[in-house]
Amino acid sequence: MFTNLLNYLKKVDADTYQIIKKGLKFSFVLCILSAILLFAYTGIFISPYVYYIGLSLFKLSCYLGLEFIVCGLVMDTIKKKLI
C-alpha cells in the first residue's frame, strides 16, 4: 500500500508536487518549533502554557502535513479528471 502511494506521488503534476513539497517543508518547520518549545518546557519548567502551545503546534503540523498530501493528490486527480 505504501509503495502504491509512492508510485502515485511520482506521477503527480509538477505544479502540484511543488505545492505538496513546500507545504511539507512548512509543516516540518512548525514541527521543529514545537519540539524546541517542548524541550524548553522539559529542561526549564517555564509555564504550563508552553507545554500546551508546543503540543498544539505539533498536532497542527501533523494535520497540515497530511492535509497537503491529501489535498495535493485530490487536486491532481481532479486535474487529470479521474474522478
Secondary structure by P-SEA (a helix, b strand, c coil): caaaaaaaaaaccaaaaaaaaaaaaaaaaaaaaaaaaaaaaaaccccaaaaaaaaaaaaaaaaaaaaaaaaaaaaaaaaaccc
